[in-house]
Amino acid sequence: MAEEEIRNQIRRLRFEADEMTQQELAERARCTRQTIGALEQGGYVPSLALAFRIARVFGLSVEDVFEFVPGD
């Protein structure tokens, strides 16, 4: 049985936003640059509050940034 997964579009969105750096996003979303890096690599699942803050930085809904992939 495959595990559930949360995918995201953060890296793509950063580059579409005038190549925003991880540090810039982190400052605007009130987290660390390391957290943004871990999110982009799929090694970290954000809290609901952080997911909303990141989505708002890009002017998008949470569902436009994050995707829940259910397990089998």
DODRENDO-898693 format. One record per residue (C-alpha): residue number from 1; residue in three letters; chain; z, x negated, y negated. Coordinates in nm, 4 decimals. Example, Ala and Ser with C-alpha at 12.3 -4.5 7.8 and 13.67 -1.06 7.14 Angstrom:
REM residues 2
+-----+-----+----+----------+----------+----------+
!   i !  aa ! ch !       up !     east !    north !
+-----+-----+----+----------+----------+----------+
!   1 ! ALA !  A !   0.7800 !  -1.2300 !   0.4500 !
!   2 ! SER !  A !   0.7140 !  -1.3670 !   0.1060 !
+-----+-----+----+----------+----------+----------+
END
This chain:
REM residues 72
+-----+-----+----+----------+----------+----------+
!   i !  aa ! ch !       up !     east !    north !
+-----+-----+----+----------+----------+----------+
!   1 ! MET !  A !   0.0000 !   0.0000 !   0.0000 !
!   2 ! ALA !  A !  -0.1054 !  -0.1431 !  -0.3362 !
!   3 ! GLU !  A !   0.1539 !  -0.1718 !  -0.6117 !
!   4 ! GLU !  A !   0.1318 !   0.0149 !  -0.9382 !
!   5 ! GLU !  A !  -0.0072 !  -0.1870 !  -1.2265 !
!   6 ! ILE !  A !  -0.0159 !  -0.1665 !  -1.6049 !
!   7 ! ARG !  A !  -0.3295 !  -0.3190 !  -1.7543 !
!   8 ! ASN !  A !  -0.3904 !  -0.3751 !  -2.1223 !
!   9 ! GLN !  A !  -0.6622 !  -0.4498 !  -2.3749 !
!  10 ! ILE !  A !  -0.4501 !  -0.6677 !  -2.6042 !
!  11 ! ARG !  A !  -0.6600 !  -0.9845 !  -2.5868 !
!  12 ! ARG !  A !  -0.9843 !  -0.7971 !  -2.6566 !
!  13 ! LEU !  A !  -0.8254 !  -0.5998 !  -2.9384 !
!  14 ! ARG !  A !  -0.6887 !  -0.9156 !  -3.1008 !
!  15 ! PHE !  A !  -1.0319 !  -1.0728 !  -3.1100 !
!  16 ! GLU !  A !  -1.1904 !  -0.7565 !  -3.2428 !
!  17 ! ALA !  A !  -0.9263 !  -0.7606 !  -3.5195 !
!  18 ! ASP !  A !  -1.0666 !  -1.0719 !  -3.6881 !
!  19 ! GLU !  A !  -0.9392 !  -1.2956 !  -3.4084 !
!  20 ! MET !  A !  -0.5749 !  -1.2121 !  -3.4729 !
!  21 ! THR !  A !  -0.3520 !  -1.4767 !  -3.3179 !
!  22 ! GLN !  A !  -0.0823 !  -1.4035 !  -3.0641 !
!  23 ! GLN !  A !   0.1719 !  -1.5110 !  -3.3257 !
!  24 ! GLU !  A !   0.0349 !  -1.2675 !  -3.5851 !
!  25 ! LEU !  A !   0.0489 !  -0.9809 !  -3.3379 !
!  26 ! ALA !  A !   0.3981 !  -1.0795 !  -3.2284 !
!  27 ! GLU !  A !   0.5253 !  -1.0784 !  -3.5859 !
!  28 ! ARG !  A !   0.3709 !  -0.7389 !  -3.6580 !
!  29 ! ALA !  A !   0.4984 !  -0.5903 !  -3.3288 !
!  30 ! ARG !  A !   0.8428 !  -0.7526 !  -3.3678 !
!  31 ! CYS !  A !   0.8424 !  -0.9562 !  -3.0482 !
!  32 ! THR !  A !   0.7768 !  -1.3185 !  -2.9509 !
!  33 ! ARG !  A !   0.4447 !  -1.4956 !  -2.9107 !
!  34 ! GLN !  A !   0.5484 !  -1.5694 !  -2.5514 !
!  35 ! THR !  A !   0.5816 !  -1.1963 !  -2.4873 !
!  36 ! ILE !  A !   0.2274 !  -1.1343 !  -2.6130 !
!  37 ! GLY !  A !   0.0988 !  -1.4164 !  -2.3917 !
!  38 ! ALA !  A !   0.2772 !  -1.2760 !  -2.0869 !
!  39 ! LEU !  A !   0.1393 !  -0.9279 !  -2.1595 !
!  40 ! GLU !  A !  -0.2148 !  -1.0587 !  -2.1872 !
!  41 ! GLN !  A !  -0.1833 !  -1.2385 !  -1.8548 !
!  42 ! GLY !  A !  -0.0415 !  -0.9316 !  -1.6822 !
!  43 ! GLY !  A !   0.2914 !  -1.0982 !  -1.6130 !
!  44 ! TYR !  A !   0.5040 !  -0.8604 !  -1.8169 !
!  45 ! VAL !  A !   0.5335 !  -0.4837 !  -1.8570 !
!  46 ! PRO !  A !   0.6383 !  -0.3868 !  -2.2094 !
!  47 ! SER !  A !   0.9117 !  -0.1442 !  -2.3006 !
!  48 ! LEU !  A !   0.7874 !   0.1911 !  -2.4238 !
!  49 ! ALA !  A !   0.8966 !   0.1020 !  -2.7785 !
!  50 ! LEU !  A !   0.7023 !  -0.2272 !  -2.7719 !
!  51 ! ALA !  A !   0.3948 !  -0.0535 !  -2.6306 !
!  52 ! PHE !  A !   0.4029 !   0.1895 !  -2.9231 !
!  53 ! ARG !  A !   0.4509 !  -0.0901 !  -3.1787 !
!  54 ! ILE !  A !   0.1562 !  -0.2857 !  -3.0380 !
!  55 ! ALA !  A !  -0.0660 !   0.0221 !  -3.0340 !
!  56 ! ARG !  A !   0.0245 !   0.0990 !  -3.3954 !
!  57 ! VAL !  A !  -0.0706 !  -0.2523 !  -3.5053 !
!  58 ! PHE !  A !  -0.4238 !  -0.1711 !  -3.3920 !
!  59 ! GLY !  A !  -0.4150 !   0.1893 !  -3.5143 !
!  60 ! LEU !  A !  -0.4613 !   0.3189 !  -3.1597 !
!  61 ! SER !  A !  -0.2755 !   0.5343 !  -2.9108 !
!  62 ! VAL !  A !  -0.0728 !   0.3732 !  -2.6337 !
!  63 ! GLU !  A !  -0.3326 !   0.4983 !  -2.3847 !
!  64 ! ASP !  A !  -0.6072 !   0.3120 !  -2.5725 !
!  65 ! VAL !  A !  -0.4189 !  -0.0174 !  -2.5308 !
!  66 ! PHE !  A !  -0.2448 !   0.0254 !  -2.1952 !
!  67 ! GLU !  A !  -0.3688 !   0.1709 !  -1.8679 !
!  68 ! PHE !  A !  -0.1489 !   0.2805 !  -1.5768 !
!  69 ! VAL !  A !  -0.3103 !   0.2090 !  -1.2413 !
!  70 ! PRO !  A !  -0.1286 !   0.3918 !  -0.9605 !
!  71 ! GLY !  A !  -0.0836 !   0.2301 !  -0.6219 !
!  72 ! ASP !  A !  -0.2540 !   0.3613 !  -0.3125 !
+-----+-----+----+----------+----------+----------+
END
